[in-house]
């Protein structure tokens, strides 16, 4: 094994480690975004249910005879 091939092998290992680190970081960001999206969807669903319930209650109040 000559010196140039040994140096290239070391460079490839470094490149592989950097690529693995970048991939892990990207996967972490995607996972974080997915969790945040699920949380937002749950909050929107709860908000929609609350608005619907308030709308129903308002309709019931408006349907009462005047006193």
N, C-alpha and C positions, 0 to 999 in steps of 0.2 A: 504494500500500500504506500503510495507516494504521499508527499506532504500536501499537495493540492487536493487530492481526493479526501484526505483526512479533514482538511479545513472545510471542504464543501459539506461533508457529512455533519460536522458540527454546526454549520450554518443552517442546514436543513432542520436539524433538531431545534434550534432556536426559533426558526420560522414556524415550525409545527407547534411549539409551545405558545408562541404569540397568537397564532391562529386559534388554538384551543381556548386561550384566555378571552379573545374577542368573541368567540362563539358562546362561551359561558356567560359573558356579560350581556350579549344580545338576548340569549334565552332568559336570563333573569329579568331583563326589561320587558320582554313579551309576557312573561308570567305576571309581573307586577301590573301591567296594563290589563291583562285578562281579569285579574282579581278586582281591580278598580272598576272595570266595566260591569262585572257581576254585581258589585255593591251598588253602583249607580242604577242599574236596572231594577234591583230590589227596592231602592229608595223611590224610584219613579212609580213602581207598582203600588207601593204603600201610599204615596201621595195621591195617585189616581183613585184608590179605594177611599181615602179620606175625603176627597172632593166629591165623589159620588155619594157618600154617606151624608155629607153636609147638604148636598142638593136634595136628597130624599127628605131630610128633616125639614128643609125650607119649604118644600112642596106640601108636606103634612101641615106645617104651621099656616101656610097660606090657604089651605083648604078648610081650616077651622072657621066656624061662623064668627062674625064680629061680635064682640061683647059690649 
